[in-house]
Amino acid sequence: MNCVGIDILEVERFIDMSENENKMKKIFTQNEIQYFQNFKENLMHIAGCFCAKEAVAKAFKTGFGKLLSPIDVEIMHNKDGSPFINTNNLRLNNLLKGRKIEISISHTKNFATAICVIE
Ligand SMILES: CC(C)(COP(=O)(O)OP(=O)(O)OC[C@H]1O[C@@H](n2cnc3c(N)ncnc32)[C@H](O)[C@@H]1OP(=O)(O)O)[C@@H](O)C(=O)NCCC(=O)NCCS
C-alpha cells in the first residue's frame, strides 16, 4: 500500500527561528543549513524544507516523537534542484523498511507546501 503525507505552512512563521542558530540546528541538518545559505531570501526554502519533513512524518503516520525527529529526515537536492530524502539514517530506515520514498516541495513568498509518497 502506498502512503502519502502533505503539509502547508506560512513562510513568515520561520522568521524568528531562522535567526536562532540553536533552534535551527535542532531541526535542520548541517547540509540543509548549508543549502539555505545559497539563497539571499531563504525563508521560503527553510519553510519548504520543514514542510517536507512534516509530510514525511505524516506519510509514516508517526508524526514527530520517539520514533522520528525532524533531524532524522534530511532533505537533499539533486543537481537539477529536485529534492530527495537522505535515507542514510537508522530511525528513518527502521520505518521505511526498504520502501521507496519521494517528496516534492513548492513555495511562494507567503506559503510553502510539500508532499511525500512512500511506495
Ligand atoms: C522545476 C521547476 C518546475 C520548479 O518550478 P518552480 O515554480 O520554480 O518551483 P516552486 O517554487 O514551486 O518550488 C520550488 C521547489 O521545487 C523543487 N525543485 C526544484 N527543481 C526541481 C526539479 N527539477 N524537479 C523537481 N522539483 C524541483 C525544490 O524542492 C524547490 O524548493 P527548494 O529549493 O526550497 O527545495 C522549474 O524550476 C522549472 O524547471 N521550470 C521550467 C520552466 C520552463 O521550462 N519554462 C518554460 C516553459 S513555460
The ligand as an SDF file (V2000), in Angstrom:
LIG
                    3D

 48 50  0  0  0  0  0  0  0  0999 V2000
   11.4390   22.5060  -11.6590 C   0  0  0  0  0  0  0  0  0  0  0  0
   10.5560   23.7270  -11.7540 C   0  0  0  0  0  0  0  0  0  0  0  0
    9.2650   23.2970  -12.4230 C   0  0  0  0  0  0  0  0  0  0  0  0
   10.2520   24.2900  -10.3870 C   0  0  0  0  0  0  0  0  0  0  0  0
    9.2420   25.2530  -10.5220 O   0  0  0  0  0  0  0  0  0  0  0  0
    9.1180   26.4750   -9.5340 P   0  0  0  0  0  0  0  0  0  0  0  0
    7.7800   27.0830   -9.7330 O   0  0  0  0  0  0  0  0  0  0  0  0
   10.3190   27.3290   -9.6550 O   0  0  0  0  0  0  0  0  0  0  0  0
    9.1980   25.7360   -8.1690 O   0  0  0  0  0  0  0  0  0  0  0  0
    8.4440   26.0680   -6.8060 P   0  0  0  0  0  0  0  0  0  0  0  0
    8.7440   27.4350   -6.3680 O   0  0  0  0  0  0  0  0  0  0  0  0
    7.0250   25.6540   -6.8550 O   0  0  0  0  0  0  0  0  0  0  0  0
    9.1720   25.0230   -5.8700 O   0  0  0  0  0  0  0  0  0  0  0  0
   10.4970   25.1290   -5.6080 C   0  0  0  0  0  0  0  0  0  0  0  0
   10.9230   23.7560   -5.2030 C   0  0  0  0  0  0  0  0  0  0  0  0
   10.8710   22.8910   -6.3280 O   0  0  0  0  0  0  0  0  0  0  0  0
   11.8300   21.8540   -6.1280 C   0  0  0  0  0  0  0  0  0  0  0  0
   12.5320   21.6830   -7.3860 N   0  0  0  0  0  0  0  0  0  0  0  0
   13.4740   22.4770   -7.9300 C   0  0  0  0  0  0  0  0  0  0  0  0
   13.8740   21.9690   -9.1130 N   0  0  0  0  0  0  0  0  0  0  0  0
   13.1730   20.8260   -9.3100 C   0  0  0  0  0  0  0  0  0  0  0  0
   13.1630   19.8470  -10.3260 C   0  0  0  0  0  0  0  0  0  0  0  0
   13.9410   19.9270  -11.3880 N   0  0  0  0  0  0  0  0  0  0  0  0
   12.3030   18.8250  -10.2210 N   0  0  0  0  0  0  0  0  0  0  0  0
   11.5090   18.6930   -9.1380 C   0  0  0  0  0  0  0  0  0  0  0  0
   11.4790   19.5960   -8.1330 N   0  0  0  0  0  0  0  0  0  0  0  0
   12.3040   20.6490   -8.2340 C   0  0  0  0  0  0  0  0  0  0  0  0
   12.7390   22.2490   -4.9910 C   0  0  0  0  0  0  0  0  0  0  0  0
   12.4390   21.4680   -3.8670 O   0  0  0  0  0  0  0  0  0  0  0  0
   12.3700   23.7040   -4.7550 C   0  0  0  0  0  0  0  0  0  0  0  0
   12.3810   24.1120   -3.4290 O   0  0  0  0  0  0  0  0  0  0  0  0
   13.7160   24.1330   -2.5480 P   0  0  0  0  0  0  0  0  0  0  0  0
   14.8390   24.5510   -3.4330 O   0  0  0  0  0  0  0  0  0  0  0  0
   13.4240   25.1290   -1.4810 O   0  0  0  0  0  0  0  0  0  0  0  0
   13.8320   22.7270   -2.0240 O   0  0  0  0  0  0  0  0  0  0  0  0
   11.2370   24.8470  -12.5330 C   0  0  0  0  0  0  0  0  0  0  0  0
   12.4390   25.1650  -11.9350 O   0  0  0  0  0  0  0  0  0  0  0  0
   11.4330   24.5210  -13.9710 C   0  0  0  0  0  0  0  0  0  0  0  0
   12.3070   23.8250  -14.4020 O   0  0  0  0  0  0  0  0  0  0  0  0
   10.6130   25.1380  -14.6880 N   0  0  0  0  0  0  0  0  0  0  0  0
   10.6770   25.0010  -16.0500 C   0  0  0  0  0  0  0  0  0  0  0  0
   10.3850   26.3430  -16.5560 C   0  0  0  0  0  0  0  0  0  0  0  0
   10.2680   26.3140  -18.0030 C   0  0  0  0  0  0  0  0  0  0  0  0
   10.7720   25.4300  -18.6690 O   0  0  0  0  0  0  0  0  0  0  0  0
    9.5860   27.2960  -18.5010 N   0  0  0  0  0  0  0  0  0  0  0  0
    9.4070   27.4590  -19.8670 C   0  0  0  0  0  0  0  0  0  0  0  0
    8.1450   26.8390  -20.3180 C   0  0  0  0  0  0  0  0  0  0  0  0
    6.7340   27.6540  -19.6830 S   0  0  0  0  0  0  0  0  0  0  0  0
  1  2  1  0
  2  3  1  0
  2  4  1  0
  2 36  1  0
  4  5  1  0
  5  6  1  0
  6  7  2  0
  6  8  1  0
  6  9  1  0
  9 10  1  0
 10 11  2  0
 10 12  1  0
 10 13  1  0
 13 14  1  0
 14 15  1  0
 15 16  1  0
 15 30  1  0
 16 17  1  0
 17 18  1  0
 17 28  1  0
 18 19  1  0
 18 27  1  0
 19 20  2  0
 20 21  1  0
 21 22  1  0
 21 27  2  0
 22 23  1  0
 22 24  2  0
 24 25  1  0
 25 26  2  0
 26 27  1  0
 28 29  1  0
 28 30  1  0
 30 31  1  0
 31 32  1  0
 32 33  2  0
 32 34  1  0
 32 35  1  0
 36 37  1  0
 36 38  1  0
 38 39  2  0
 38 40  1  0
 40 41  1  0
 41 42  1  0
 42 43  1  0
 43 44  2  0
 43 45  1  0
 45 46  1  0
 46 47  1  0
 47 48  1  0
M  END
$$$$
